[in-house]
């Protein structure tokens, strides 16, 4: 039963075993939704990005669209989460934004002009960012706090199955049935809907909330509360440095995910056209197929590492897991720069191995750190702020696009021809494009190191990893 402050009273020893119990119908439905929304993100990386790049030959429109979408989400997500804290309608909001996101994918299946693709990307991306906040806010409703790392890790791990399924659909429909981009988007949208339905039906809000009907008064009140929380952030160094450090880590991670397939396809294209692209004895005539296989390997490893990092976050301090995951991501990106276009096996080992752990570990441990510092009654509001650091790809996606397009244009001009006609000229263009994208990835290392530096300012002992079934954390007071 909640106390006067609106927080649950500490559990008695006799209730501890019951409080650690997991009801697997809502918990499993919550986990399955991670797979569902990952289908959308994977469709951008492995379906939309390669199609847009092949058709329109540049990245800047995609990068700018992502930036503008995230700016809009940055304003909307915390406010919507604050409203959620007062109205208690988390599942309703999740349902609305999920349907909008799925509708945008069906839009790709119907209209493929440049404007239509970018417009549906913006609409779907905005809905996707909002849906994640409501989804994360339901985590305490499906698992006791001492088991949130496990459930979160299972969600992250299973979520990468969504990427695997999306890649397999793309390979099957485009390589073997020649159905193309539209059919792939339609099938992925239908699968997104199918796997999201259990969460929308079986997961219910269980937090104790003094519910109020949605009104402008609620919006203004929660907006003032949110602004007060942000203004008070410098007084709480641990939380402030966590949000800042996590922002830079996740921004780099988002950029790597967004451009992974296109980057892999480009940097190994010259090697494939020369007939020298082999991985464990298997020859690849097209770098696009190789990129898909690399995606399968990366996500298969992330599937395992997601569960492992969740288990690890329940046993050692999650901030230490977050730092280690950041270093793994750094190793993966440096490996991609040094081995890309040269050694497929080392590329798989570095980006596929270390990068996969960084990819899964950052998501899982970040959620657990936030649950350690956020008051339960304002959990959605803090997840709203976390949503900014988690998904606000304002810097990375646009930086990569502008650097890559600018350097490629300059390198191509130095070649002395407008259109490649000979095989040697085509390879020269491929190498120039690969060089431009490696430089763009190298630029991401700066903010990744900055994020790690900010996380090391935090003394992890200031966030004790205690049993939160017995003591509810309230280190960060709201305004």
C-alpha positions in Angstrom: 0.0 0.0 0.0 1.4 3.4 -0.8 2.4 5.8 2.0 1.6 9.5 2.3 4.3 10.4 -0.2 2.7 8.2 -2.8 5.5 5.6 -2.6 5.1 1.9 -1.6 6.0 1.1 2.0 8.9 -1.3 2.4 8.0 -5.0 2.1 8.0 -7.2 5.1 10.3 -10.2 5.1 7.3 -12.6 4.8 6.2 -10.8 1.6 9.6 -10.8 -0.1 9.3 -14.2 -1.8 5.8 -13.3 -3.2 7.1 -9.9 -4.3 9.9 -11.5 -6.3 7.4 -13.6 -8.3 7.0 -12.9 -12.0 3.6 -13.2 -13.8 4.8 -14.5 -17.1 1.7 -13.6 -19.2 2.1 -9.8 -18.9 5.9 -10.1 -18.6 6.1 -12.3 -21.7 3.8 -9.9 -23.6 6.0 -7.0 -22.5 9.1 -8.8 -23.7 7.5 -9.7 -27.0 6.7 -6.0 -27.7 10.5 -5.4 -27.7 10.6 -7.7 -30.7 7.7 -6.0 -32.3 9.0 -2.4 -32.2 12.5 -3.6 -33.2 11.0 -4.7 -36.5 10.3 -1.1 -37.3 13.8 0.0 -36.4 15.3 -2.9 -38.4 13.2 -2.1 -41.4 14.8 1.4 -41.4 18.3 0.0 -41.3 18.0 -3.0 -43.6 15.1 -2.1 -45.9 14.6 1.6 -46.1 18.2 2.8 -45.9 19.6 0.5 -48.7 16.6 1.3 -50.9 16.9 5.0 -50.4 20.7 5.0 -50.9 20.5 2.9 -54.1 17.6 5.0 -55.5 18.6 8.6 -54.5 22.4 8.1 -54.0 22.9 10.2 -50.8 22.3 10.2 -47.1 21.7 13.8 -46.0 17.9 13.8 -46.4 17.7 10.7 -44.1 20.0 12.2 -41.5 18.2 15.5 -41.5 14.8 13.9 -41.3 16.0 11.8 -38.3 17.3 14.9 -36.6 14.1 16.9 -37.1 12.0 14.0 -35.9 14.1 13.6 -32.8 13.9 17.3 -32.0 10.1 17.1 -32.2 10.2 13.9 -30.0 12.4 15.6 -27.5 9.8 18.2 -26.9 6.8 15.8 -26.9 8.1 12.7 -25.2 8.7 14.0 -21.6 5.5 15.9 -21.6 3.5 12.9 -22.7 5.2 10.8 -20.1 4.4 13.3 -17.4 0.7 13.2 -18.5 0.9 9.5 -18.3 2.0 9.8 -14.6 -1.2 11.6 -13.7 -3.8 10.0 -16.0 -2.6 6.4 -15.6 -3.5 5.7 -19.2 -0.1 4.3 -20.2 -1.4 1.3 -22.2 -3.8 3.6 -24.1 -1.1 5.9 -25.2 1.1 3.0 -26.1 -1.7 1.6 -28.3 -2.3 4.9 -30.2 1.3 5.5 -31.0 2.0 1.9 -32.0 -0.9 2.0 -34.5 0.5 5.2 -36.0 3.9 3.7 -36.3 2.6 0.6 -38.0 0.5 2.8 -40.4 3.7 4.6 -41.5 5.3 1.3 -42.5 2.2 0.5 -44.6 2.7 3.9 -46.1 6.2 2.9 -47.4 4.5 -0.1 -49.0 2.2 2.1 -50.9 4.2 5.2 -51.9 7.9 5.3 -52.7 8.6 8.9 -53.8 11.4 10.6 -51.9 9.0 12.9 -50.2 6.6 10.1 -49.2 9.4 7.9 -47.8 10.8 10.8 -45.7 7.3 12.0 -44.6 6.3 8.5 -43.3 9.8 8.2 -41.7 9.1 11.4 -39.8 5.6 10.4 -38.7 6.5 6.8 -37.8 9.7 7.9 -36.0 7.8 10.4 -33.9 5.2 7.7 -33.0 8.0 5.2 -32.3 9.8 7.5 -29.9 6.7 8.2 -27.9 5.7 4.6 -27.8 9.0 3.6 -26.3 8.5 5.9 -23.3 5.1 4.3 -22.5 6.5 0.9 -23.1 9.4 1.5 -20.7 7.1 3.0 -18.1 5.2 -0.3 -18.0 8.3 -2.3 -16.9 7.6 -1.9 -13.2 4.1 -3.2 -13.8 5.3 -6.6 -15.2 8.3 -7.3 -12.9 9.4 -6.7 -9.2 12.2 -4.3 -9.0 14.8 -6.9 -8.1 14.0 -8.7 -11.4 13.7 -5.7 -13.7 17.2 -6.4 -15.0 16.3 -9.9 -16.0 13.0 -8.8 -17.8 14.7 -5.8 -19.4 17.5 -8.0 -20.7 15.2 -10.6 -22.0 13.3 -7.9 -23.9 16.5 -6.5 -25.4 17.7 -9.9 -26.3 14.4 -11.0 -27.9 14.2 -7.6 -29.5 17.1 -8.4 -31.7 15.2 -11.4 -32.9 13.0 -8.8 -34.6 16.0 -7.6 -36.5 16.9 -11.2 -37.5 13.3 -11.8 -38.7 13.3 -8.5 -40.7 16.6 -9.4 -42.4 15.4 -12.9 -43.3 12.2 -11.4 -44.7 14.2 -8.9 -46.8 16.5 -11.7 -48.1 13.6 -14.0 -48.8 11.4 -11.5 -50.6 14.0 -9.6 -52.5 16.6 -12.2 -53.4 14.4 -15.2 -54.0 10.9 -13.9 -54.9 11.9 -10.6 -56.4 9.0 -8.9 -54.7 11.0 -5.8 -53.8 10.8 -3.0 -51.3 7.0 -2.5 -51.2 6.2 -6.1 -50.3 8.9 -6.3 -47.7 7.6 -3.2 -45.9 4.0 -4.6 -46.0 5.0 -7.9 -44.5 7.1 -6.3 -41.8 4.3 -3.9 -40.9 1.9 -6.9 -40.6 4.3 -8.8 -38.4 4.8 -5.7 -36.2 1.1 -5.6 -35.6 0.8 -9.3 -34.8 3.6 -9.3 -32.2 2.5 -6.0 -30.6 -1.1 -7.1 -29.8 -0.3 -9.3 -26.7 1.3 -6.3 -24.9 -1.6 -4.0 -25.8 -4.0 -6.6 -24.4 -2.4 -8.2 -21.4 -0.1 -5.6 -19.8 -1.9 -3.2 -17.4 -0.7 -0.3 -15.3 -0.1 -1.4 -11.7 1.5 1.7 -10.2 -0.5 3.5 -7.5 -1.6 6.8 -9.2 -4.0 9.5 -8.2 -5.7 9.5 -11.5 -6.9 12.7 -13.2 -8.7 13.1 -16.5 -6.6 14.4 -19.3 -7.0 18.2 -19.5 -5.0 21.3 -20.3 -4.7 21.9 -16.5 -3.0 18.5 -16.2 -0.7 19.4 -19.1 0.3 22.7 -17.6 0.8 21.2 -14.2 3.0 18.4 -15.4 4.9 20.7 -17.7 5.7 22.9 -14.7 6.8 19.8 -12.7 8.9 18.6 -15.6 10.6 22.0 -16.0 11.3 22.1 -12.3 12.9 18.6 -12.5 15.1 19.7 -15.3 16.1 23.0 -13.5 17.0 21.0 -10.4 19.1 18.5 -12.3 22.5 20.3 -11.7 21.9 20.0 -8.0 21.9 16.2 -8.4 25.2 15.4 -10.1 24.8 11.6 -10.3 21.6 11.9 -12.3 22.8 14.8 -14.4 26.0 13.1 -15.5 24.1 9.8 -16.1 21.7 11.6 -18.5 24.5 13.4 -20.3 26.8 10.5 -20.6 24.1 8.1 -21.7 23.0 10.7 -24.3 26.3 10.6 -26.1 26.6 6.8 -25.9 23.2 6.2 -27.2 23.5 8.8 -29.9 26.5 7.0 -31.3 24.7 3.7 -31.0 21.7 5.0 -32.8 23.9 6.2 -35.7 25.7 2.9 -35.9 22.4 1.0 -36.1 20.9 3.4 -38.7 23.8 3.2 -41.1 25.1 -0.3 -40.4 23.8 -2.1 -43.4 24.6 0.7 -45.9 28.0 1.2 -44.3 28.9 -2.5 -44.5 27.6 -2.7 -48.1 29.7 0.3 -49.2 33.0 -0.5 -47.6 33.0 -4.1 -48.9 31.6 -3.3 -52.4 35.0 -3.0 -54.1 36.2 -6.2 -52.5 33.1 -8.0 -53.7 33.3 -6.6 -57.3 37.0 -7.8 -57.4 35.8 -11.3 -56.5 37.8 -11.3 -53.2 35.0 -11.1 -50.6 35.1 -14.4 -48.6 34.0 -15.2 -45.1 34.9 -18.6 -43.7 35.3 -20.0 -47.3 32.0 -18.6 -48.5 32.3 -16.2 -51.5 29.9 -13.2 -51.7 29.4 -11.8 -55.2 27.4 -8.9 -53.8 28.2 -6.8 -50.8 24.5 -6.3 -50.1 24.1 -10.0 -49.3 27.2 -9.9 -47.2 25.8 -6.9 -45.2 22.6 -8.9 -44.5 24.7 -11.9 -43.3 26.7 -9.6 -41.1 23.4 -8.2 -39.7 22.2 -11.7 -38.9 25.5 -12.4 -37.1 25.5 -9.1 -35.2 21.9 -9.5 -34.0 22.3 -13.2 -33.1 25.1 -12.3 -30.8 23.1 -9.3 -29.4 20.3 -11.8 -28.7 22.6 -13.7 -26.4 24.4 -10.7 -24.9 21.0 -8.9 -24.2 20.0 -11.7 -21.8 23.6 -11.9 -20.3 23.9 -8.2 -19.7 20.5 -8.2 -18.0 21.6 -11.0 -15.7 24.9 -9.2 -15.1 23.1 -5.9 -14.3 21.2 -7.7 -11.5 24.5 -9.0 -10.0 27.0 -6.2 -10.3 26.3 -2.5 -10.4 24.6 -1.6 -13.6 26.6 1.6 -14.0 29.7 -0.6 -14.3 27.9 -2.7 -17.0 27.0 0.5 -18.8 30.7 1.7 -18.8 31.9 -1.6 -20.0 29.3 -1.7 -22.8 30.5 1.7 -23.9 34.1 0.5 -24.2 32.9 -2.5 -26.2 31.1 -0.2 -28.6 34.3 1.8 -29.0 36.3 -1.4 -29.8 33.7 -2.4 -32.4 33.7 0.9 -34.2 37.5 1.1 -34.3 37.6 -2.4 -35.6 35.1 -1.5 -38.3 37.3 1.4 -39.5 40.5 -0.7 -39.5 39.2 -3.9 -40.9 36.3 -2.8 -43.1 37.0 -3.7 -46.8 40.1 -5.7 -45.8 39.3 -8.6 -43.5 35.7 -9.8 -43.2 36.5 -12.2 -40.4 38.1 -9.4 -38.2 35.2 -7.1 -39.1 32.9 -9.8 -37.8 35.0 -10.3 -34.6 35.3 -6.6 -33.7 32.1 -5.0 -34.8 30.0 -8.2 -34.6 31.5 -9.4 -31.3 32.5 -6.4 -29.1 30.0 -4.1 -30.9 27.1 -6.5 -30.2 27.8 -6.6 -26.5 28.0 -2.8 -26.4 24.8 -2.6 -28.4 22.8 -4.8 -26.0 24.5 -3.8 -22.8 23.9 0.0 -23.2 20.1 -0.5 -23.5 19.8 -3.0 -20.7 22.0 -1.4 -18.0 20.7 2.1 -18.7 17.2 1.1 -17.9 18.3 -0.5 -14.6 20.4 2.6 -13.6 17.3 4.8 -14.1 15.1 2.6 -12.1 17.6 2.8 -9.2 17.5 6.6 -9.1 13.9 7.5 -10.1 11.0 7.8 -7.6 8.3 5.2 -8.5 5.5 7.8 -8.5 7.3 9.8 -11.3 8.8 6.8 -13.2 7.2 7.7 -16.5 8.4 11.3 -16.2 12.0 10.2 -15.6 11.7 7.7 -18.5 10.6 10.7 -20.6 13.8 12.5 -19.8 15.6 9.2 -20.3 13.9 9.0 -23.7 15.7 12.1 -24.8 19.1 10.6 -24.0 18.0 7.2 -25.4 16.7 8.2 -28.8 17.5 11.9 -29.5 19.9 11.3 -32.4 20.4 15.0 -33.2 24.1 14.9 -33.5 25.2 11.5 -34.8 22.8 10.8 -37.7 23.2 14.2 -39.3 27.0 14.4 -38.7 27.5 11.0 -40.3 25.4 12.0 -43.4 27.0 15.4 -43.9 30.6 14.2 -43.4 30.1 11.2 -45.6 28.3 13.1 -48.4 30.8 16.0 -48.3 33.9 13.9 -48.4 32.6 11.6 -51.1 31.7 14.5 -53.3 35.2 15.9 -52.9 36.9 12.6 -53.4 34.8 11.8 -56.5 35.7 15.2 -58.0 39.4 14.4 -57.7 38.9 11.2 -59.8 38.4 13.4 -62.9 35.3 11.7 -64.4 31.6 12.2 -63.9 30.4 8.7 -64.7 32.4 5.5 -64.1 32.6 3.5 -67.3 35.4 1.0 -66.8 35.7 -1.6 -64.1 38.7 0.2 -62.6 36.8 3.5 -62.5 33.9 1.8 -60.7 36.2 0.4 -58.1 37.9 3.8 -57.6 34.4 5.3 -56.9 33.6 2.5 -54.5 36.9 3.1 -52.6 36.3 6.8 -52.4 32.8 6.2 -51.0 34.2 3.7 -48.5 36.8 6.2 -47.3 34.2 8.9 -46.8 32.1 6.6 -44.6 35.1 5.5 -42.5 35.9 9.1 -41.8 32.3 9.7 -40.8 32.4 6.8 -38.4 35.7 8.1 -37.0 33.9 11.4 -36.1 31.5 9.4 -33.9 34.4 8.3 -31.7 34.8 11.8 -30.3 31.3 11.9 -28.7 31.6 8.3 -27.6 34.7 9.1 -25.6 33.0 12.2 -24.2 30.0 10.1 -23.0 32.4 7.6 -21.3 34.2 10.4 -19.7 31.0 11.8 -18.2 30.0 8.4 -16.9 33.4 8.1 -15.1 32.7 11.4 -13.3 30.0 9.4 -11.4 31.0 7.5 -8.3 29.0 4.3 -8.7 28.9 3.9 -4.9 26.5 6.9 -5.0 24.0 4.7 -6.6 23.9 1.6 -4.3 22.8 -1.6 -6.0 20.4 -2.7 -3.3 17.3 -4.8 -3.2 14.6 -2.4 -4.4 11.8 -4.7 -3.4 12.6 -3.8 0.2 13.7 -0.2 -0.2 12.2 2.1 -2.8 14.8 4.5 -4.2 14.1 8.2 -3.9 17.5 9.8 -4.3 16.2 12.4 -6.8 13.5 14.6 -5.5 11.1 16.1 -8.0 10.4 19.8 -8.0 
